[in-house]
Amino acid sequence: MGAFEDFIDVVKQTETMQALLQNLEREPAKLLAAICREYELTNKAVPDHHLNLAGYFGEAMLRALVSANLVTREREDRFSLYGYKPTEAGLKYYKAMLKEKKI
């Protein structure tokens, strides 16, 4: 193993990096839940400005949900660039996680 790999191993073992890695797993579920909750209330795509997307990770999580076909990105009205609507699979995961009390 080289110096770079050693460095990565040392950094990954820190409490800060462990928390970051856990958040990378949990935050997409929270974002999916937020989209599904609002969609269930309105039966409309959720405008982008209703979502709490802080920085690069927020945008990356949203792109991951779209790439995984859990939400679709739609052109929205004049008040937002895009709207996000859960797919059938996204709603299925949302309801299952809600039932398991994971979100």
N, C-alpha and C positions, 0 to 999 in steps of 0.2 A: 504494500500500500504506500502511496506517495504522500507528500506533505499536504496536498489539497484534501485528500480523502481523510487524513488524520484530523485536519482542521475541521472539516464538516462533522466528523464524529464528536469532537469536543464541543462544538457549538450546539449540536442536536441534543446533547445531554443537559444543557442548561434549562432551568425552570422556565425562563422566558420563551425559549424555542419550543419547549414541550407545550406550553399554553398556546402559542401561535399555531402549532400543528393541530391541536385539539379544536381550536376555533375554525381552522380551515375545513374541518369535518362537520362542525355543528352549524356554522353560520348559513350555509346554503339551505339547510332544513328550516331555519328561522325565516329566511327570505321567502322560501316556498310557502310557508305557513302564512306570512303576511299577505302574499298575493292571493292565496286561496281564501283567506278570511274575507278580504275586501270583495273579491269576486263573488263569493256566496251571498254577500249583502246586497250587491248592486247588479249582479249578473252582467257586468260589463268588464272590459279589459281595464286593468289597473294602470292609471297614468304614471309615467315614470317619476313625476315629481311627488308622488305619494309614497315612494319607496325610500328607505333610509340606506343610501349607498355611499358610504364614506370611502373615498379614495379608490385606489387601484383594486383592492380586494373586493369591495362592493360591486364594482363593475365586472370583475372577473367571475364572481359568484353568479351574477345574473347571466353572463355569457355561458357559464357551465350549465345552468338550468335550461337555457335555450338549446344548447348543444345536446343535452341528455333527453331532449324532447319532453321535458316536464312542464315547460311553459312555452307559449308562442309569443313572438314579438309582432305587434301589429301597428300599423300607422294609426295614430290617434287623432283626436280633433285638434282644433287650433290652439288649445291650451297646453299641449305637451307634444314632445317629439314622437314618443312611442307609448303604447299601452302593452301590458303583459297579461296574458290570459292563461290559466292553468289548463293543461291537456287532461285527458281522461286519466292518463298514467300519473300525472302530477297530483290530481285530486285523490286518486287511490292511495298514493304514498302519504299524502297529507292526512287523510282520514285514519289510515293505519297507525301513523306515528302519534296522532292525537289519542287514539284508543290505547296505545301503549304508554301514553303520558311521557313521550320523548320530546315533545315541543310544547 
